[in-house]
């Protein structure tokens, strides 16, 4: 957990359904009014503007992003999910909007925060602490995190859920999707629908702090023989359905290690890649949120802190086996086998057009070619992202392409993309081919024998 307080600004979270609905209504009305005046202004100059040009003005985009940041909850989270999951398939204007939403969210002012704490801990809650920082360390879509010291000497990180966000998830998502459609910012309907359903499911899970506490305990057990990581300990006496109290994990944001030596950067990236592969192939239980804020690095101990376990996905042994076969086929360059496994994994089917099937297989091969061509994979100089962006844009522009990857694939794609972006940020160089070969052939050495 970083000691650096989050940015953002204090603003009350609308906690009632009607107030949240009113916020969307006022935003929609404001966009319509500004669009009407902008259209009249351009017509008076003899222009014939397109509807999209009137809607996608800097003023409208700013208003949408500001309102989603103020609402927080599912409204903000859906925007963040769209930016991560839809990625380069979004219009540039929406991508710019989402970039603003990925920064620190607004946080609850002290009076509202105190009200939440009183409702969970009682009016004398302060007597249990010698220190409680009212300014959060971090503020996100579902809640914000505070540092505190207890009267009995424990250093804690306390995640406080925003009031009303859990019960407003479904309506929030429906409202923000309607808003995106009104403004012309939404991706194609078929692609958006699958994201909506998954976003609702994931958000209900992330808002369940009891479930997250169980995830923390499970990961602690899974990582007990793997060195180099620290998982917070759940503090049962302070945790409730709306508050998750954990031991404080010291460290700075993982991306700040970009200022450290090449050796440290390479080691951190190697550990995180191996951890991701362990989660899939050894545990069958994956932490799926690739946000950099979910990791910290403590230079004093040389350990990586794993800070958030709200977003997780369980994979069946049968699914894990298919991914292992795909990994093996990819490293061997077996295009025929890759095509077969793409069908088994649901990446394409009998209705998929031949040109689309060819494109999907090319994308898979492109990723594996990049991983296996050199003994060391240099994130700083690799051009995979640019090549994938070009191919992804071509598919997005093809209106006949409506193949939606299965949820399992979206989760793993999101995880891999997050790790790749972190690797680029750290300018790391890792023996990626060697690492992947271990997992492809199920010959992963015991954690205690690894030289990461």
Steps between C-alpha positions, in 0.01 A plus 500: 500500500648830398561760769421772247143632537276479195421802288141582414281740694244468780143469375200320654398171343133504394375211711132477405363356178291811421794736551716287273226483237457878524871544437478304176183687401659842550809391310293371208293819490813713509655309210180536296487876567863558413460289187199703388680833544815370332292380205326835470832682517651293221191523282510879534847487349376295207640167627323163488655318796463128558311397819814333638696825457242683710493238775873430528606850595770562763234654724274195485787256554619699801150502649458124455835416659445742790156354574622140492786592734252668736258207496767235555366147547393308192481816291872561538594131495324432170693784343824354630405149383415629154838668478684182602288234329399679181835674474584606149151410373361819656463831317790732574271742685380227735855377552600852605206516739591166653861608550368767735292243689800275562662765718413523868128546563349766724476400864241539774523818707572440873137545608370230265792270581432539872134414443598175328746410778245575773241278331750212491705547818278710725528863619813440712704346219784749540587361844623184329771690311798717583505618137250495217586694184179655370668573166511167311810330368299408190149554368348272238160413357361290786675642803798684642792386717620666820805441716447460873678399821300308759511551875663156534785587261393364160564688177199456271375579152124541518284480188171686544223440249311801365143515634234375262731372226425130552124533463529737202725282283246375247314831459826695482633285220174520305500878539859552396456274196195705397712812543779361285249408230343846507837668460608260227787377717393138532678217316290284263196357680593131474841559655362730767232256619753237603700761690188622679402155628850424619545845655188451713615160620852619575384811682265306726795277588737792560245668727486185716774565755431173680578320175818704454614412852458131410701561181783652703514198727497265201784682325699503822482121508583467131807724530634354823794331322574779250754758612496867409135588563309644794123462538315708761340326797128554548416663833176332597418729795483808276351343187130517411294465185596856404849523648800278431781547749842357417852518631689787338746382233787750470630603162470740211292455184656223290556733204736716708753219481565624145754728669690206647766276349440282197556194717219595739262589218568174320458298818170667589360442154615138495333438835173654388493301175569176687235590754241552226588164346488332841155646557369345180693174467569410864215657697222531240409820684603831345503856628373668184538874562822624333492848656852610600355625830444137605876451538763669715876455534690525827869566429601424860378140485508456122142374506194570285177575683176354361236743613160428345306178454151623414517386137573129473406215268501125550599280205400135467769233450362437150538867405849516650596195297386667177705810578804286572455327165469840330818617671686191385371530142584869489856451615543224242350715226238234422245706308268209432478411866449866591205517260344192664546636851361840402172323422506297823562816703210678330708758317321403180235252388327356193333834432823699507591624155823353357673839484415568862620157609825564314540835676439346845761232436745764373459700819571192713806416293622859517502486879684169513750601232593800709544283808710227341722682252772600750633352821439835670183703448571874518180688583668834432565430132224251416247610235227246580259763630517701179443191284208382711348848495512505121338158467243578769402822327445314173269255674314779681435684175360185339127529576448134411726387785296441814685208661515556875775312687382290795519660842797279595695634205409861578624461857831348397541747215449783747751351743762447229448851362550652844823307554626597154436868567675474836796332332522788256478750784786327684699451178558144616675218319404146599566140381141472386546204266665295774229591751218408265664171406499398866123539518424366153653164583386491861858496625477803727776475761397524864484867608782454752734385220431784259759760418269795423 
